[in-house]
Amino acid sequence: MITIIGTFQASLEAEKKT
């Protein structure tokens, strides 16, 4: 439970940072 969550969280954080 780190690949899906990692990608999902990375996408959310990346969108929030931009």
HTML snippet that shows the backbone in 3Dmol.js (N, CA, C, O; Angstrom):
<script src="https://3Dmol.org/build/3Dmol-min.js"></script>
<div id="view" style="width:600px;height:400px;position:relative"></div>
<script>
const pdb = `
ATOM      1  N   MET A   1       0.855  -1.212   0.000  1.00  0.00           N
ATOM      2  CA  MET A   1       0.000   0.000   0.000  1.00  0.00           C
ATOM      3  C   MET A   1       0.881   1.249   0.000  1.00  0.00           C
ATOM      4  O   MET A   1       0.766   2.128   0.854  1.00  0.00           O
ATOM      5  N   ILE A   2       1.756   1.285  -0.987  1.00  0.00           N
ATOM      6  CA  ILE A   2       2.647   2.480  -1.053  1.00  0.00           C
ATOM      7  C   ILE A   2       2.762   2.949  -2.495  1.00  0.00           C
ATOM      8  O   ILE A   2       3.060   4.113  -2.760  1.00  0.00           O
ATOM      9  N   THR A   3       2.521   2.026  -3.425  1.00  0.00           N
ATOM     10  CA  THR A   3       2.632   2.413  -4.847  1.00  0.00           C
ATOM     11  C   THR A   3       1.416   3.241  -5.248  1.00  0.00           C
ATOM     12  O   THR A   3       1.559   4.328  -5.807  1.00  0.00           O
ATOM     13  N   ILE A   4       0.244   2.739  -4.969  1.00  0.00           N
ATOM     14  CA  ILE A   4      -0.974   3.482  -5.345  1.00  0.00           C
ATOM     15  C   ILE A   4      -1.072   4.774  -4.526  1.00  0.00           C
ATOM     16  O   ILE A   4      -1.320   5.848  -5.075  1.00  0.00           O
ATOM     17  N   ILE A   5      -0.880   4.660  -3.241  1.00  0.00           N
ATOM     18  CA  ILE A   5      -0.984   5.864  -2.381  1.00  0.00           C
ATOM     19  C   ILE A   5       0.126   6.853  -2.743  1.00  0.00           C
ATOM     20  O   ILE A   5      -0.085   8.066  -2.743  1.00  0.00           O
ATOM     21  N   GLY A   6       1.285   6.330  -3.044  1.00  0.00           N
ATOM     22  CA  GLY A   6       2.410   7.226  -3.375  1.00  0.00           C
ATOM     23  C   GLY A   6       2.101   8.003  -4.643  1.00  0.00           C
ATOM     24  O   GLY A   6       2.308   9.215  -4.704  1.00  0.00           O
ATOM     25  N   THR A   7       1.614   7.317  -5.634  1.00  0.00           N
ATOM     26  CA  THR A   7       1.294   8.017  -6.900  1.00  0.00           C
ATOM     27  C   THR A   7       0.130   8.977  -6.696  1.00  0.00           C
ATOM     28  O   THR A   7       0.150  10.105  -7.187  1.00  0.00           O
ATOM     29  N   PHE A   8      -0.872   8.525  -5.976  1.00  0.00           N
ATOM     30  CA  PHE A   8      -2.050   9.383  -5.745  1.00  0.00           C
ATOM     31  C   PHE A   8      -1.664  10.630  -4.944  1.00  0.00           C
ATOM     32  O   PHE A   8      -2.038  11.747  -5.303  1.00  0.00           O
ATOM     33  N   GLN A   9      -0.929  10.434  -3.878  1.00  0.00           N
ATOM     34  CA  GLN A   9      -0.530  11.579  -3.049  1.00  0.00           C
ATOM     35  C   GLN A   9       0.409  12.494  -3.839  1.00  0.00           C
ATOM     36  O   GLN A   9       0.322  13.717  -3.730  1.00  0.00           O
ATOM     37  N   ALA A  10       1.297  11.906  -4.626  1.00  0.00           N
ATOM     38  CA  ALA A  10       2.254  12.718  -5.404  1.00  0.00           C
ATOM     39  C   ALA A  10       1.473  13.579  -6.392  1.00  0.00           C
ATOM     40  O   ALA A  10       1.798  14.750  -6.587  1.00  0.00           O
ATOM     41  N   SER A  11       0.452  13.009  -7.012  1.00  0.00           N
ATOM     42  CA  SER A  11      -0.335  13.783  -7.992  1.00  0.00           C
ATOM     43  C   SER A  11      -1.080  14.916  -7.265  1.00  0.00           C
ATOM     44  O   SER A  11      -1.133  16.043  -7.759  1.00  0.00           O
ATOM     45  N   LEU A  12      -1.636  14.621  -6.126  1.00  0.00           N
ATOM     46  CA  LEU A  12      -2.381  15.652  -5.386  1.00  0.00           C
ATOM     47  C   LEU A  12      -1.429  16.750  -4.911  1.00  0.00           C
ATOM     48  O   LEU A  12      -1.731  17.935  -5.047  1.00  0.00           O
ATOM     49  N   GLU A  13      -0.304  16.363  -4.364  1.00  0.00           N
ATOM     50  CA  GLU A  13       0.651  17.362  -3.867  1.00  0.00           C
ATOM     51  C   GLU A  13       1.197  18.198  -5.028  1.00  0.00           C
ATOM     52  O   GLU A  13       1.382  19.409  -4.904  1.00  0.00           O
ATOM     53  N   ALA A  14       1.446  17.541  -6.140  1.00  0.00           N
ATOM     54  CA  ALA A  14       1.991  18.262  -7.304  1.00  0.00           C
ATOM     55  C   ALA A  14       0.957  19.277  -7.794  1.00  0.00           C
ATOM     56  O   ALA A  14       1.313  20.400  -8.153  1.00  0.00           O
ATOM     57  N   GLU A  15      -0.290  18.898  -7.811  1.00  0.00           N
ATOM     58  CA  GLU A  15      -1.317  19.832  -8.297  1.00  0.00           C
ATOM     59  C   GLU A  15      -1.523  20.967  -7.288  1.00  0.00           C
ATOM     60  O   GLU A  15      -1.789  22.104  -7.677  1.00  0.00           O
ATOM     61  N   LYS A  16      -1.405  20.666  -6.039  1.00  0.00           N
ATOM     62  CA  LYS A  16      -1.601  21.709  -5.013  1.00  0.00           C
ATOM     63  C   LYS A  16      -0.409  22.674  -5.009  1.00  0.00           C
ATOM     64  O   LYS A  16      -0.568  23.866  -4.745  1.00  0.00           O
ATOM     65  N   LYS A  17       0.766  22.154  -5.300  1.00  0.00           N
ATOM     66  CA  LYS A  17       1.968  23.012  -5.279  1.00  0.00           C
ATOM     67  C   LYS A  17       1.947  23.995  -6.445  1.00  0.00           C
ATOM     68  O   LYS A  17       2.374  25.142  -6.312  1.00  0.00           O
ATOM     69  N   THR A  18       1.454  23.538  -7.569  1.00  0.00           N
ATOM     70  CA  THR A  18       1.471  24.405  -8.765  1.00  0.00           C
ATOM     71  C   THR A  18       0.461  25.553  -8.648  1.00  0.00           C
ATOM     72  O   THR A  18       0.347  26.370  -9.562  1.00  0.00           O
TER      73      THR A  18
END
`;
const viewer = $3Dmol.createViewer("view");
viewer.addModel(pdb, "pdb");
viewer.setStyle({}, {cartoon: {color: "spectrum"}});
viewer.zoomTo();
viewer.render();
</script>
